[in-house]
Amino acid sequence: RNFFVGDMHDLTFPDNSFDTIVCLFGTFSYSLAPDQLFGELLRVLEPGGKMIVMPSSLRMEKRLKMGISHSTTDAETVRKIHYTEEMLRQVFGTLDGLRIRGLNYFANTMEELNRDMETPPLDEIFYRKLLERERNLGDLVPAEYARHIVLIGQKPITGDTELPG
């Protein structure tokens, strides 16, 4: 396995180098030039290749403003873009040669926990309090602004009008 350290806006790889590109847990949210970043990722993605991205979402930003941090960075010095579905579609829509194959939301941990509450946890009172706080936040923030949004795009094969599944 090889690791590469460099500027994600100016990759030193040749065109069409990768069949899959994965950017999880908000990596590209730190780019203040997302059009340039996605253009560069698309350049190194081979025809028919897939790009899977999971940016920080608007709900994550709301949680941070409420003092619920999921980051090890200093929010005062590090800028991030928090995305909505519409923003992702807009950024990906400006990329010539990438088609959105899927866009979905990751469920929040508390929502998953709520479904699992049929079997009482070790400390039921603790989990009930957590769920109550999540419900209160849920009233403030629409469900579509989940903590994580996952988008899968695919670069068409040259000359093809239809992408492979």
MOLIN-V257212 format. One record per pair of residues at least 12 apart in sequence whose ideal C-beta (glycine too) atoms are under 7 Angstrom apart, sorted by the first residue. I is the first residue (numbers start at 1). GAP is how many residues later the second one is. If there is no record, write none. Layout:
I;GAP
I;GAP
This chain:
8;23
8;29
9;22
9;24
9;27
9;28
9;31
10;30
11;29
11;33
13;31
15;28
15;29
16;30
16;31
17;27
18;26
18;27
18;28
18;31
19;27
19;30
20;29
20;30
21;20
21;24
21;30
22;30
23;30
23;31
24;30
25;29
26;29
26;30
26;54
28;25
28;27
29;26
29;27
29;51
29;52
29;53
29;54
30;50
32;47
34;47
34;57
35;56
35;59
38;53
38;57
39;56
42;53
42;55
42;56
42;113
45;110
47;108
47;109
47;110
47;111
48;107
48;109
48;116
49;106
50;102
50;103
50;104
51;47
51;102
52;98
52;100
53;98
54;94
54;95
54;96
55;28
55;94
56;24
56;26
56;27
57;25
57;26
57;88
57;89
57;90
57;91
57;92
58;24
58;25
58;26
58;87
59;82
59;86
59;87
59;88
60;22
60;87
61;21
62;79
83;66
84;61
85;18
85;59
85;64
88;15
88;61
88;63
92;59
92;61
97;58
97;59
98;55
98;57
99;54
99;55
99;57
99;64
100;51
100;53
101;51
101;52
101;53
102;50
103;46
103;48
104;46
105;39
105;41
105;44
106;40
106;41
106;42
106;44
107;39
108;26
108;38
108;39
110;20
110;21
110;24
113;14
113;18
114;17
